[in-house]
Structures are given as structure tokens and as C-alpha cells.
Amino acid sequence: MARSVASLITGRKTKYLIIVFWLALVALAGPLAGKLTSVEDNEAKSWLPGSAESTQVLDRQAAFASPDTIPAVVVYQRASGLTEADRVKVASDAHRFGQLAEVDGQVGGPILSGDGQAAQIIVPLNLGPEGWDKAGDIVTSMKDVAKAGASGLSVHVTGPAGSAADSSEAFAGIDGRLLFATIGVVVVILLFTYRSPGLWLLPVVSAGVALTTAQAVIYLLAKNAGLTVNAQSAGILTVLVFGAGTDYALLLVARYREELRRHSDRHEAMAVALHRAGPAIIASAGTVVIGMLCLLFAETNSTKGLGPVAAIGVLVGLAVMLTLLPALLVTVGRWIFWPARPRFGSAEPTITGLWAKIGKRIATRPRLTWVATSLALAVMAIGLVQLDATGLTNQETFRGNPDSIVGEEVLAGHFPAGAGNPVVVISKAEQGAAVKAALASTEGIDPASVSEPVAKGGLAYVVGTLNAAADSPAAYDTVDRVRDRVHAVPGADAQVGGNTAINLDLQRAARYDRNLIIPIVLVVVLVILALLLRAIVAPLVLVATVVLSFGAALGASALVFRHIFGFGGADTSLPLFVFVFLVALGIDYNIFLMTRVREETARYGTRRAALIGLAATGGVITSAGLVLAGTFAVLATLPLTAFAEIGFAVAFGVLLDTIIVRAVLVTALNLDIGRRMWWPGRLGKIADVEPAEAAQQPSEVPA
């Protein structure tokens, strides 16, 4: 069956039907893919779990104001003290802000600081359901108003609207930047790998077709099926499709090049390559897809949405690389490999290549090799004690010093640190006064800032200002204290929200997701490996190497974040994202290596097969790792700390996985454990030789 499908894809006539099909599909998908940004949901509620208290407050708060309303805080400062002209200007600006069409409610202020050096105006802005995208324009126009005639008065726009504007600017053009940077990285690595001026074009074109098609599918699901897509998942989609898709292309082309040396007919060579390499590629992609779908167990909406988005991207990439790419390759012929065209009957270069030599060196002392390698990785994992994945403050979120952060610092220097980000309490109207008293008496809340309850629709709305910075641990502790106090008011049914509560709930949901999903992914990967390799020992060993690799990569990354990049912390979701990407994608290389070892074990025994597998796949696995690492490293170029951390950790982890763990550690374990790797399968009964004897046998990669 598999051979028939492979022959159909690479048939002398059917190959053209495959190409026409994908060209027609991408022509239809292109306009839909271009609309993906229009269905992205970057508002706070789209990131929150539906069960979070702050999410429920957003829903109840709609009775008092639109859920699309966020405050902008315009802060003015003159170090020598505000002049009378300054005060007149600030008052005039407050009046002008009140005339804006986007204002929803009463403009607060001007509020003068106690030291007389600063003033603030709080402007509630209703930017609609796409407010995150519109925040940049309205904030820019507000700055223009505030800076006009400022005469040396420093002006900044901060608060939630200011942060949204800076975030929107950081994400502006992210799709285009990521796409072109990713293509550039892939092209350079493919040129280096293939040493051919033309071959790189076919995988890149195929990856472009896959990305366009995947974006169209995701757009339709987001528009019609409620799939949550945000700028983060859309950006990761680009990197993942190009990275994973090019990996599959490399694995297929490598096997195709092998078969071209054994078959005079390129169509037959590709059919055999698909038949031999296809199952391993499908199993690898299937593992990634199932691993990504494990994210559906997450509480956090943004994490839950990333699972299907990533899975769709990988599935489409797999389909393209196993159909369109083979059809293109057999259409253009052997000349595409110029100047190193694989001629029929020529020797396979991997038999005397670098990885064949490394395998023989490992075979001299395999146990010492895997023990020493494991200890080195364990030492790197000690760096995990330096990982502070408790969330990023607003200032730590950006790589740089955008205006909202400067304004936040100015505001904190002259007003209560939580100004502009109030704690919001919604309760039943009858207990509004009691809830106000409970809020005002809570340690960490400025009693004078607590508002009178506003009653509407049977509910009461009360706000208060935090004494600590809104994104600080002290502020999170205050939110917990407020919740304890107001929850204790009899019959109030009080709930606490606001930006600080939202961030706190996100952090806790991310920790819950990490603790739940990581074990699920490990079990899923273990089961898949057991079914694929038809053994128990090998899957357990391979999963152990993956966990060790993940710990080493994240531990080393934590040290780099703290002591080289100077990052103040890490996003709470970082460990989960890095784990899922490294395990799901890293297992690809395990599968490709071990399926080749398994294929050769029946003829040569496990230890000889381990050396053949390394010689045959070491080069292509390394190239695939370079591509995947390079594409994820592109994320580190974005001006957002969370993206930079994910990009660096995954890129470093992939390189560590391909060069050290897969090539050295797994090969050494194969050589040391020998046929027991396949227990209790039938391959465990095949006679084997000692590692040194396996290394002394003739180096050949059999047909």
C-alpha cells in the first residue's frame, strides 16, 4: 500500500497532477492567509482561562463599562516643579482628551502629585474589540496633544492603553519580519548543506506553500470555529512550519540522494526513498502533532490555542513535503544537485564521512562516553536553580525602554506605585458598602483611593489603588489579601479583577498548565516510541535522554538569560513551551535515527546497526537541527523578552540535542546496551558483536 502511494506521487504523469493540485490550492489559500491577522485576538480575555476570577470580573464589569475600555494614563513631569502655565496646559489637555470619540466615561484629573513636580490624567478609552491593534494610533494622537506647547514639560502615556500601544508596535509587521528572516536563515543553511545553487529553492518553495495553506486553514477555523489565534501563536506558526517542514525535506532529500546512487531511474529512486523514509517522517510529524495537541489540556486560552495552530502547521507541512516536494524533485531531475550530482553506481559518501569516524571513536569506550556525556548535561541542568519563571514585569517584557515603561517609572516616582492600574471589585449591590470597607482596610491598598460603590443592575463596582507597583510580587500579594477580605463579606459574591489580578491569574494558570501537560507529553511520546520501535527499553532510554537534554538546555539558557542578556526573569509559560518544542521536535531526530538503526539491526545486529545509522543519518540530522535552531533563533530578534527567551532556549536545545544527545549519547547507549535495547521485541534475540568489533567491520551503508 505504502509503495503504491509512493509510486503514485512520483509517477511519470501523476507527478504533474500533484504539482497542479498544490498550485491551485495555494492560489485559493493566498487571499485567506492574508486575512489571518484580522482574526487574531490579542485582548487580555483571550489569554485568560475562562474559570479565572479576573475573567469573570471582566464579564460582570460589562454592566458598568464596555469590556473593551482600558485606561490610558498621561503623566506630566517637570523636575523643578510644575509652573502655573503647566497646570493650565494639563487642565486644557484633560478637557481635550474628554472630547475624543474613543473616551468611554469620565476623564480623571488632572491629579497633581504631592511634591508638585508631576500631574496625571486618566483617560478611559473604548477601542472596540480590536482595541489592541488600534491602541497605537490613539496613543500617538494623545501624545501629540500632550506635547504640543509643552515648553520643556516631559510627557508620557502609560497605563494599560500605553502598554497595549507599545506591545502593538513591537508586534507590528512581525509576520513579515519573521517570514523574511526565517527564509533567509533556511536558504543560507540549505546552501551550506547541499552546496548546490539551485536545490535549496525546492524546499523553500514547498515550505512557503505549506505556510500559506496552513494560515488559510487556521483563518477559517478562527473565523468560523472559535479557534483562538494571537500574535504569539501566529509568529510561532511561521517559524514552526519552515523549521519542521524543512527538516522533513532534508530527511527525504538525503534518502532520495542515497537511492539515486542505487537506481538509474529517478522515479524509482524517489518511490523507494518515500517508502523507506516516509514512515519515519510521518511518525516524527505525528509525534509533534500529538505533542502540540496536548496543549489543549491547558487552562490558559493562549496556550490552548497554540496547540491546534501548531498541529495544523506541522500536518500541512508534512503533507506538502511528502507530496509536492517529491513531485518537484523528480520533475527537475538529477541536475538540481549540481555540482555534486549523485550518479548511479557511485559510492555513498557517508561511509567514510565524519559521523562514521565519530561512531568508531565512540565504539572504543561507549560506556565511558555516555556516562561522561550524561554527567556534563546534568551539570548544565543545575542552572535551572537560576531560572526565575515567575513572570515578567511590564518593564522586563520589553527589550528596550518604550514610552509606557518610562511613564510608569515617572508615575511611580510621584504617585502611589499602582496608580492607573486599580484593583476592581464587583459584588452584589446590597453589600457594596461592606465590600468598600473590606477593600479600604486591606493592607497594600491606599484607603483614600477607594471609590464609592457604583450600583447598576444589582451589582456594585468599587476600585482602589495599590501602594506597590501593579506588576510586582507585593501587588500580587495584595490582590490575594483583597480576595480573602471581600470573599469573606457575607452574601456579597464579591470578585476581584483588574490588570494585576489578570496577570496573577495568568501566572497561576501557566504553572498549572506546566505541571499538567509536561507529564502528559512524556507519556504520549513514550507510547508512540514503544509502538514505533516495538520495544520497551529503547523508548524508556530515549525519553530519559530527551528529559536530560531539556533540563540541560533550559539550565544553560537560564544562566545566559541572567548573566549575559541581563533579563530580569522569565515568562511563566517558558518552561512549558520550551519543553513541548524540544521534546516534540527533538524526538523527531530520535525517531529518524532509531528507525534506521532498527531497519539495519535485522541484518547486522544492534551495535553494527548503531554505527550504520549514525553514519547514514548523522549529517542530515545535524543539518536539520541547524535549520530548526536557526528558524527558532529568529524569534530572538524580536523586541520582546518572552520571544527572545523561547527562541534562544529552543535553538540552543535543538543544537544540543542533535550534535551531542542524538549523535553521541544515544549512539553510545546503543553500543553499550546492545540488543537489550529492543527487549522484549524479536530484535532483542538477534546475535550481536562487541562494540569494538562492530567498529572494525567494513564501513558500508547497505542498500
Secondary structure, DSSP 4 states (H G I P E B T S, - for coil): -HHHHHHHHT-TTHHHHHHHHHHHHHHHHHHHHTTGGGG---SHHHHS-TTSHHHHHHHHHTTTS-TTEEEEEEEEE-TT---HHHHHHHHHHHHHHHT-TTB-SPPEEEEE-TTSSEEEEEEEEE--TTHHHHHHHHHHHHHHHHHTT-TT-EEEEEHHHHHHHHHHHHHTTHHHHHHHHHHHHHHHHHHHHH--TTTTHHHHHHHHHHHHHHHHHHHHHHHHS-----HHHHHHHHHHHHHHHHHHHHHHHHHHHHHHTT-SSHHHHHHHHHHHHHHHHHHHHHHHHHHHHGGGG-SSHHHHHHHHHHHHHHHHHHHHHTTHHHHHHHHH-GGGGTTS---TTPPPGGGGSHHHHHHHHHHHSHHHHHHHHHHHHHHHHGGGGG---S---HHHHBSS--HHHHHHHHHHHHS-TTTTS-EEEEEEGGGHHHHHHHHHTSTTEEGGGPPPPEEETTEEEEEEEESS-TTSHHHHHHHHHHHHHHHTSTT---EEESHHHHHHHHHHHHHHHHHHHHHHHHHHHHHHHHHHHT-SHHHHHHHHHHHHHHHHHHHHHHHHIIIII------TTHHHHHHHHHHHHHHHHHHHHHHHHHHHHHHH-HHHHHHHHHHHHHHHHHHHHHHHHHHHHGGGGSSBHHHHHHHHHHHHHHHHIIIIIIIIIIHHHHHHHGGGGGTTSGGGGS----HHHHHHS------
